[in-house]
Amino acid sequence: MTLTNAVKQRIINLATSQGIKIHKLALNSGVPYSTISSFLNGKCTSITLTTLLHICEGSNITLKDFFDDELFKNISDSSLKISIEKE
């Protein structure tokens, strides 16, 4: 599973576990529904940590709780690269 797919699934799982729809999750989070919907539908390929933080706050969990999920145990995303430039 890619990191992007894991984050999408985690957001869906958060809403499901709370018994709410994505629209209500957006309202609780103060994040525009269009932002979450565009990410979940693949129209937007990334989501900011700030947006994730607001989603977490609206769900009464921390970012640590968000990523402390089985979905993130075996991430295989070739786009995950950290480059360190020497000065």
PAZAPA-4460 file (N, C-alpha, C; in steps of 0.05 Angstrom, whole numbers, plus 32768, in hexadecimal, padded with zeros to 4 digits):
% residues 87
    n_x    n_y    n_z   ca_x   ca_y   ca_z    c_x    c_y    c_z   seq   type   mol
   8011   7FE8   8000   8000   8000   8000   8012   8019   8000     1      M     A
   800A   802D   7FF1   8019   8046   7FF1   8011   8057   8008     2      T     A
   8022   806A   800E   801B   807D   8024   8002   808C   801F     3      L     A
   7FFF   8095   8006   7FE6   80A4   7FFF   7FCD   8093   8003     4      T     A
   7FCE   807B   7FFA   7FB7   8069   7FFE   7FB2   8063   801B     5      N     A
   7FC7   8060   802B   7FC3   805B   8047   7FB6   8073   8055     6      A     A
   7FBF   808B   804E   7FB3   80A3   805A   7F96   80A6   8052     7      V     A
   7F90   80A1   8038   7F74   80A1   802F   7F63   808E   803F     8      K     A
   7F6C   8075   8041   7F5D   8060   8050   7F5A   8067   806D     9      Q     A
   7F6F   8073   8079   7F6D   807A   8095   7F58   8090   809A    10      R     A
   7F56   80A3   8088   7F41   80B8   808A   7F26   80AB   8088    11      I     A
   7F22   8099   8075   7F09   808B   8071   7F02   807B   808A    12      I     A
   7F16   806E   8095   7F12   805D   80AD   7F0B   806F   80C5    13      N     A
   7F17   8087   80C7   7F10   8099   80DD   7EF2   80A0   80DC    14      L     A
   7EE9   80A7   80C5   7ECD   80AE   80C2   7EBB   8096   80C9    15      A     A
   7EC2   807F   80BE   7EB2   8067   80C3   7EB1   8060   80E0    16      T     A
   7EC8   8062   80EE   7EC9   805A   810A   7EB8   806D   811B    17      S     A
   7EB5   8086   8112   7EA5   809A   8120   7E87   8099   8118    18      Q     A
   7E81   8088   8104   7E66   8086   80FA   7E5D   809F   80EB    19      G     A
   7E70   80AD   80DE   7E69   80C5   80D0   7E72   80C3   80B2    20      I     A
   7E68   80D5   80A2   7E70   80D6   8086   7E87   80EA   8084    21      K     A
   7E95   80E9   806D   7EAC   80FB   8069   7EA4   8118   806B    22      I     A
   7E8C   811F   8063   7E83   813B   8065   7E82   8144   8082    23      H     A
   7E78   8133   8094   7E78   8139   80B1   7E94   813B   80BC    24      K     A
   7EA6   8129   80B3   7EC2   812A   80BC   7ECE   8144   80B4    25      L     A
   7EC8   814E   809C   7ED2   8168   8093   7EC7   817E   80A4    26      A     A
   7EAE   817E   80AA   7EA2   8192   80BB   7EAF   8192   80D7    27      L     A
   7EB2   817B   80E3   7EBE   8178   80FD   7EDB   8183   80FD    28      N     A
   7EE8   8180   80E7   7F05   8186   80E5   7F0A   81A3   80DC    29      S     A
   7EF5   81B0   80D2   7EF9   81CB   80C7   7F08   81CB   80AD    30      G     A
   7F09   81B4   80A0   7F16   81B2   8086   7F00   81B1   8071    31      V     A
   7F04   81C0   805B   7EEF   81C0   8046   7EEB   81A3   803C    32      P     A
   7ED1   819C   8038   7ECB   8182   802E   7ED9   817D   8013    33      Y     A
   7EDA   8191   8003   7EE7   818F   7FE9   7F04   8186   7FEB    34      S     A
   7F12   8190   8000   7F2E   8188   8004   7F31   816B   8009    35      T     A
   7F21   8161   801C   7F22   8145   8023   7F18   8133   800C    36      I     A
   7F02   813B   8000   7EF7   812C   7FEA   7F0A   812B   7FD2    37      S     A
   7F17   8141   7FCB   7F2A   8141   7FB5   7F41   812E   7FBA    38      S     A
   7F4A   812D   7FD3   7F60   811A   7FDA   7F57   80FD   7FD9    39      F     A
   7F40   80F8   7FE4   7F36   80DC   7FE5   7F2F   80D2   7FC9    40      L     A
   7F26   80E4   7FB8   7F1E   80DC   7F9C   7F35   80DC   7F89    41      N     A
   7F4D   80E4   7F92   7F64   80E4   7F80   7F67   80FD   7F6F    42      G     A
   7F56   8110   7F72   7F59   8129   7F62   7F71   8139   7F6C    43      K     A
   7F77   8136   7F85   7F8E   8142   7F91   7F9F   812B   7F9C    44      C     A
   7FB9   812B   7F96   7FC9   8114   7F9C   7FD8   8116   7FB7    45      T     A
   7FD5   812D   7FC5   7FE2   812F   7FDF   7FD0   813F   7FF2    46      S     A
   7FD8   813C   800B   7FC9   814A   8021   7FDE   8155   8034    47      I     A
   7FDA   816D   803E   7FEE   8179   8050   7FEB   816E   806C    48      T     A
   8001   8170   807B   8001   8167   8097   7FEE   8179   80A7    49      L     A
   7FEC   8192   809F   7FD9   81A4   80AD   7FBD   819B   80AA    50      T     A
   7FB5   8193   8091   7F9B   8188   808C   7F96   816F   809C    51      T     A
   7FAA   815D   809D   7FA8   8144   80AD   7FA5   814B   80CA    52      L     A
   7FB4   815F   80D4   7FB1   8167   80F0   7F95   8170   80F6    53      L     A
   7F89   8180   80E4   7F6D   8189   80E9   7F5A   8171   80E9    54      H     A
   7F5E   815F   80D7   7F4D   8147   80D6   7F50   8137   80F0    55      I     A
   7F68   8135   80FA   7F6D   8127   8113   7F5F   8136   812B    56      C     A
   7F63   8150   812B   7F56   8160   8140   7F38   815D   8140    57      E     A
   7F2C   815D   8128   7F0F   8159   8125   7F06   813D   812D    58      G     A
   7F19   812B   812D   7F13   810F   8135   7F1C   8108   8151    59      S     A
   7F26   811C   815F   7F30   8119   817A   7F46   8105   817D    60      N     A
   7F59   8105   8169   7F70   80F4   816B   7F89   8105   8164    61      I     A
   7FA0   80FB   816A   7FB9   8109   8164   7FC4   80FF   8149    62      T     A
   7FD7   810E   813E   7FE4   8104   8125   7FF1   80E9   812B    63      L     A
   7FFC   80E6   8143   8009   80CD   814A   7FF4   80B6   8148    64      K     A
   7FDC   80BB   8153   7FC7   80A7   8152   7FBF   80A1   8135    65      D     A
   7FBF   80B6   8124   7FB8   80B3   8108   7FCB   809F   80FA    66      F     A
   7FE5   80A3   80FF   7FF8   8092   80F1   7FFF   8078   8100    67      F     A
   7FF5   8076   8118   7FFA   805D   8128   7FE3   8049   8121    68      D     A
   7FE4   8040   8109   7FCF   802E   80FE   7FDC   8019   80EC    69      D     A
   7FD1   8002   80EB   7FDC   7FEC   80DB   7FDF   7FF4   80BE    70      E     A
   7FCF   8007   80B4   7FD1   800F   8098   7FED   801A   8091    71      L     A
   7FFB   8025   80A6   8015   8031   80A1   802D   801F   80A7    72      F     A
   8028   8006   80AE   803D   7FF4   80B6   804F   7FEC   809E    73      K     A
   8044   7FE8   8087   8053   7FDE   8070   8050   7FF0   8058    74      N     A
   8056   8009   805B   8054   801C   8045   8069   8017   8031    75      I     A
   8061   8015   8018   8075   8012   8002   806F   8026   7FED    76      S     A
   807B   803D   7FF0   8076   8053   7FDE   8091   805C   7FD3    77      D     A
   8096   8057   7FBA   80B0   805E   7FAE   80B4   807C   7FAC    78      S     A
   809E   808B   7FB0   80A1   80A8   7FAF   80AB   80B4   7FCA    79      S     A
   80AD   80A2   7FDE   80B7   80AB   7FF8   80D5   80AC   7FF8    80      L     A
   80E0   80C3   7FF4   80FD   80C6   7FF3   8105   80DE   8003    81      K     A
   8119   80DB   8013   8123   80F1   8022   813E   80F8   8017    82      I     A
   8142   810F   800D   815C   8117   8003   8168   812C   8015    83      S     A
   8181   8128   801A   8190   813B   802B   81A6   8147   801A    84      I     A
   81A5   8160   8018   81B9   816E   8008   81CF   8178   801B    85      E     A
   81E7   8174   8012   81FE   817F   8022   8202   819B   801A    86      K     A
   8207   81AB   802E   820D   81C8   8029   822A   81CC   8023    87      E     A
***
